[in-house]
């Protein structure tokens, strides 16, 4: 019982220092559109992650999200704005 209590206390205070928080900067139902913007951001040195929320049976419902770390949102939005012009 004591071991469980100690482990529970350790787990509740454990924080992952290098875990980035991600935020969506673009969404689309077209996969190619998301991947083009993903390549553009990565070529500018911004890490990206694609989050697919489409229905796995049909791929017709839902969106695909392009996400970047929170601390790089402004830079990513600026690059995407220039890219879309």
N, C-alpha and C positions, 0 to 999 in steps of 0.2 A: 504494500500500500504506500509506503514511504517513497519507494522508487517511482511509482506512478505519479505521485504528487510533485516530486522533483522534476520529472520529465515534463509534466504539464506546465510547470512554472517556466522551465527553460524554453519550451516551444512557444509560449505566449509572449515571451520577451525577445525571441529571435527575430532579427530583421535582416533581410537580404539587401546588402549595401549596393550592389551593382545591378540590381533588377530595374531596368528602365520602365517607366510608365509610358504607355502608347496611346496616341490619339489619332482618330481618323482625320485625314485631310482631303480625301476624295472618295466618292462612292459611285458605282455604276452597275448596271446589269450586264454590261458588255465586258467580258474578261480581257479582251485584247486592249481595251482602253485603259484599264487599270494597270496592266503590265507595261504598257508604253510609258506611263507616268512613273511607274516603279523604276524602270531602267534610267529615266532621266534623273530622278532624285539620287539614285545610287551612283550615277556618274558624277554627281556633284558632291559625293561623300556623305550623304545622309542615309543612315540605315533605314530599311523599310520592312514592313511585314504586311502580307496580304491576308485578309480575314474574310473567308467566303461564307456568307450566310444564306446562300441559295438552297432551295429544297433539293436534296440529293436525288430524289426520284425523277424530277422533271427539269431541273436547272432553269426553270422559267419564273420562279417566285423568289423574291429576296434580292439582296444586293451583295456586291463584292466591295469590301472596304480596303483602302490603302492607308496604312497607319505608319506614323513616325514617332520617335521618342518625344515626349512633351517638351523638353528643352530645345527642340529643333523645329517646332511648329511654325514659327514666324518665317524662318528661312525657307522651309518647305513650301509654305503658301506663296511666298514671293517667287520662287522658282516655277511653281505650277501656274501662277498667274501669267508670268512672262511666256511660258510654254504654250498656254492656251490662246495668247494674242496673235 
